[in-house]
């Protein structure tokens, strides 16, 4: 049953990603490509007050796992 919950959570983030798009007032960004599969993820952050992450967004193209992982990361902030 744990596998079902895991798969549901990944599909939820893949189909309705959290904070996908452009970060308003972006101060830092990084884009990278996985040379093995071609997945691309770009992270954009707005960092203030000596290093505090105030906002974070992602964009990119790739498999369900890479896009869901990026969405889950943005959800932490």
C-alpha positions as CSV (number, residue, x, y, z in Angstrom):
1,X,0.0,0.0,0.0
2,X,2.9,2.4,0.6
3,X,3.8,2.2,-3.1
4,X,0.3,3.4,-4.0
5,X,0.6,6.5,-1.7
6,X,4.1,7.2,-3.1
7,X,2.9,6.9,-6.7
8,X,-0.2,9.1,-6.0
9,X,2.0,11.8,-4.4
10,X,4.3,11.9,-7.4
11,X,1.5,12.0,-9.9
12,X,-0.2,14.7,-7.9
13,X,2.9,16.9,-8.1
14,X,3.5,16.1,-11.8
15,X,0.0,16.9,-12.9
16,X,-0.5,19.9,-10.6
17,X,2.9,21.2,-9.8
18,X,3.5,23.6,-6.9
19,X,5.2,26.9,-7.8
20,X,6.0,26.0,-11.4
21,X,6.8,29.1,-13.4
22,X,8.8,32.3,-12.9
23,X,9.8,33.7,-9.5
24,X,8.7,37.3,-9.2
25,X,11.8,39.4,-8.1
26,X,14.2,36.4,-8.7
27,X,17.6,37.1,-7.2
28,X,19.2,33.7,-7.9
29,X,18.7,31.0,-10.5
30,X,20.3,27.8,-11.8
31,X,19.4,25.6,-14.7
32,X,20.9,22.2,-15.3
33,X,20.4,19.2,-17.6
34,X,20.8,15.6,-16.8
35,X,23.2,14.3,-19.4
36,X,22.0,10.7,-19.1
37,X,18.3,11.3,-19.8
38,X,18.0,14.9,-21.0
39,X,15.7,16.2,-18.1
40,X,16.1,19.9,-17.5
41,X,15.2,21.8,-14.3
42,X,15.5,25.5,-13.6
43,X,15.2,26.8,-10.1
44,X,14.6,30.4,-9.4
45,X,14.8,31.9,-5.9
46,X,14.2,35.2,-4.2
47,X,16.7,35.4,-1.3
48,X,16.6,38.2,1.2
49,X,18.0,39.3,4.6
50,X,21.3,37.5,4.6
51,X,20.3,34.3,3.0
52,X,16.6,33.7,3.8
53,X,14.7,32.1,0.9
54,X,11.5,34.2,0.6
55,X,10.2,32.5,-2.6
56,X,11.1,29.7,-4.9
57,X,9.8,28.5,-8.3
58,X,10.9,25.9,-10.8
59,X,10.4,25.1,-14.5
60,X,11.7,22.5,-16.9
61,X,11.0,19.4,-18.9
62,X,11.6,15.8,-18.1
63,X,10.2,12.7,-16.6
64,X,7.5,12.5,-14.0
65,X,10.0,11.9,-11.2
66,X,12.3,14.9,-12.0
67,X,9.4,17.3,-12.3
68,X,7.6,16.0,-9.2
69,X,10.8,16.2,-7.2
70,X,11.3,19.8,-8.2
71,X,7.7,20.6,-7.2
72,X,8.1,18.9,-3.9
73,X,11.3,20.9,-3.2
74,X,9.5,24.2,-3.7
75,X,6.7,23.0,-1.4
76,X,9.2,22.9,1.5
77,X,9.6,26.7,1.4
